Amino acid sequence: MLRRPLAFLIAIFLLSTTCALAQSQSTPKPKPRVIVVGVNGMELDVIRPLLLKGDLPNLSKVIKNGVHGKLRTVGAPNCPRVYTTMFTSTPPEEHGVTGFLVGGITANTNMLKQEPIWSVLSKHGVTVGMANVPATFPVLPVDGYMISGMLTRGKNCEDGILCAPKLSEVEGGDAVYPAAMKAELLKNVGDIYIDCERMPSAEQLNGHETEVIDAWLKKVQLIRDQQTQLFDYLLTDHPTDFTWLVQSCEDRTGHWLYPIAPYNVGYNAKINGVRTDAFPSQYIAFDKVLGTILKHVDDNTYLFIVSDHGIKPLREFEETNPHAHMDHEKTTPVIAKHDFADGDDVPGSLFAMGPGITHGMRLMGFEASVYDIAPTILHIYDIEAPKQMRGRVLSEIFARTDQRAAQK
């Protein structure tokens, strides 16, 4: 008497199991979400005291909930040289962007000899968003959008080197992909400055130091406010699987307003004694930008904060180095730099948090390098890194129970 009901229940169970299996197979697995925030020239010697004082609450949150440490950079590091290394995980001599100028021409995307991460991701169906990232002008097609950053050329910025053209005044190539998005940005965000303000010349400063410094810092904050609005708009109205956003005013400020002492090379009380808070304040301001970005970061989002290099006061014995202040100062009285021959003198920084990433972990020494950023991100998307990539997956940042943790 019990056989028919039992057979009926078994049939119902098998049917429901089959339907559930079919549904799981037909529903595509959601892609991971990754946000990379670049901070040009983030100097740990300045960051750490600010963290101890509690002046960087948002960065402190990332550290508590993730991994942090130094990021080994390349020799004679500068922004286009290192960012392109991060994009491609190949040495500058192989990817083609060896500095601000290559063969006397401002570095640009036409010089790329290796495939960048945004191209690899786009080919694998991962949507991509890029904004204010150095060495991305003219912009290239992606499965999403790209807004160029440092080295964008335009009115009063004809060479594109360390200056800030307005979006409407870009010349010599496209600053926005797709092109139709430019009008949308002008309407909804405004005529934003790209990159950061050009440093003042010695002539401009002479006799007007305080006035020029205050005006320059005010312009820098205006640019940062515009970029914060841009980032918030993009993350809200144009969410993508992968997003890379960059701030560059921190590095620009450090070159000539690093808080040096009278014994340092190049010290000038008329300049260096005016706003000793200027450089540290840049990181406090960045932390507020990070707070805006964190509003878009949930428990299922990976966040990477990366710096291409640090920045240190000048060292007299390296004044004859052919890379000294190259392409930076024109006539600006530079008192700090990063393009030392030994990149280990000015390491970058790495902060990461997200699903399966270990909490409260510090990477000691030089465990991570700029070459490792692209392979690690591709790993999160289960995409095999192209053979030319020299870096490795930073498997140690993932908890051992996490399914994404790779074998060393």
C-alpha positions, 0 to 999 in steps of 0.5 A, spaced: 500 500 500 505 504 501 509 503 494 505 508 490 505 514 495 513 512 496 514 512 488 510 518 487 514 522 492 521 520 489 518 522 482 517 529 485 523 529 488 527 527 482 523 532 478 524 538 483 532 536 483 532 536 475 528 543 475 533 546 480 539 543 476 536 546 469 535 553 472 542 553 475 545 551 469 541 556 465 542 562 470 549 565 468 554 566 474 554 573 476 561 576 474 566 579 480 566 586 481 573 590 482 574 597 483 581 599 482 583 606 485 590 609 483 594 614 487 600 617 484 606 618 488 603 615 495 608 616 500 608 611 506 612 615 510 607 621 510 601 616 510 603 612 516 603 618 521 596 620 518 593 613 520 596 613 527 593 620 528 586 618 525 586 622 519 585 617 514 578 613 517 576 610 510 583 608 508 584 605 515 577 601 514 580 598 508 586 596 512 582 593 517 578 589 513 584 587 508 591 587 506 596 592 505 603 593 504 609 596 500 609 595 492 615 594 489 616 598 482 620 599 476 627 602 476 627 610 475 619 610 476 614 615 473 607 615 472 606 613 465 612 608 465 609 604 471 602 605 470 603 601 463 607 596 467 601 595 471 596 594 465 601 589 461 605 586 467 611 587 462 617 591 463 617 598 460 622 596 454 617 591 452 611 595 453 613 601 449 612 606 454 618 608 457 617 615 460 613 621 459 617 622 452 619 616 448 623 618 442 622 626 443 614 624 443 609 625 449 607 618 451 601 615 448 597 609 447 599 608 440 606 606 443 603 600 446 606 594 444 603 589 449 596 588 450 593 591 456 588 588 462 582 592 459 583 589 452 584 582 455 578 583 460 573 586 454 575 580 450 572 575 455 566 579 456 568 583 462 565 590 462 570 595 463 570 603 466 577 607 466 577 614 468 583 619 469 588 613 468 595 616 466 597 614 459 591 612 456 590 618 451 588 617 446 582 613 449 582 606 446 575 601 445 573 597 451 567 593 453 564 599 457 568 606 457 574 610 458 576 617 460 583 619 459 588 622 464 595 624 465 598 626 458 592 628 455 593 634 450 589 640 449 589 648 450 594 650 454 597 643 455 599 642 448 605 637 450 600 634 455 605 633 460 603 635 467 598 640 465 590 640 466 586 641 459 578 642 460 574 636 457 572 641 452 578 643 450 582 636 448 586 636 442 590 631 438 585 625 439 579 623 443 579 623 451 572 619 451 570 612 449 565 612 446 565 619 443 557 620 444 559 619 452 563 626 452 556 630 451 553 626 457 559 628 461 559 635 459 551 636 461 551 632 467 558 633 470 561 639 467 567 641 463 572 637 468 579 638 468 583 632 466 589 630 470 592 635 475 594 643 475 601 644 472 606 646 477 608 654 477 615 656 474 620 659 478 618 666 475 611 665 477 613 664 484 619 669 485 616 675 490 609 672 490 610 665 493 604 665 498 599 668 493 601 663 488 602 657 493 595 658 496 592 659 489 595 653 486 592 649 492 585 652 491 585 650 484 588 643 485 582 642 490 577 644 485 580 639 480 579 633 486 572 636 487 570 635 480 574 628 479 570 626 485 563 628 482 566 624 476 567 618 479 561 618 483 557 619 477 560 613 473 559 608 479 552 610 479 550 611 472 555 607 469 557 601 473 561 596 470 564 589 472 571 592 472 573 600 474 579 603 474 580 610 477 586 615 479 588 621 483 594 624 481 594 631 485 598 628 491 604 626 487 604 633 483 604 637 490 609 632 493 614 634 488 615 642 490 611 642 497 614 636 500 615 638 507 622 638 507 627 641 513 632 646 512 638 641 511 634 638 505 637 639 498 633 645 495 630 648 501 627 655 500 624 658 506 620 663 502 616 656 499 617 650 503 616 654 510 609 657 507 604 651 507 608 645 511 601 642 511 600 642 503 602 635 502 600 631 508 593 635 506 593 632 500 592 625 503 587 627 507 583 630 501 584 623 498 581 619 504 574 623 502 574 621 495 575 614 497 569 615 502 565 617 496 568 611 492 566 606 498 559 608 498 559 604 492 563 598 495 559 592 498 561 585 501 561 582 494 566 588 491 573 587 491 577 594 492 584 595 490 588 601 492 595 602 488 600 607 488 605 607 482 611 609 486 612 613 493 616 620 493 622 622 497 626 629 498 632 630 493 639 626 494 645 631 492 649 625 490 644 623 485 643 630 482 647 627 476 643 621 475 640 622 467 633 621 470 633 626 475 626 630 475 626 628 468 620 631 464 617 634 471 619 641 473 620 645 467 623 651 472 619 649 478 623 648 484 622 641 485 625 638 492 622 631 492 622 626 486 621 619 485 625 617 479 631 614 482 635 609 479 633 604 484 626 603 484 626 600 491 628 607 494 621 609 493 616 603 493 609 604 491 603 602 496 598 596 495 591 596 499 586 590 498 579 588 501 574 584 498 571 577 498 575 572 501 581 577 502 584 576 509 583 581 514 588 585 517 594 582 514 600 586 512 605 584 506 612 584 509 618 587 505 617 586 497 612 580 496 608 584 491 610 588 485 607 592 480 607 586 475 602 582 480 596 587 479 594 585 472 595 577 473 591 578 480 585 581 477 585 576 471 585 571 476 579 574 480 575 573 473 578 566 472 581 568 466 588 566 465 594 571 464 597 572 457 604 568 457 607 575 456 605 577 463 611 577 468 607 578 474 604 572 479 597 572 482 598 574 489 595 568 492 597 570 499 592 575 500 586 570 499 584 566 505 586 559 504 579 557 505 577 562 499 576 558 492 579 563 488 586 562 492 591 560 487 597 555 489 603 559 490 
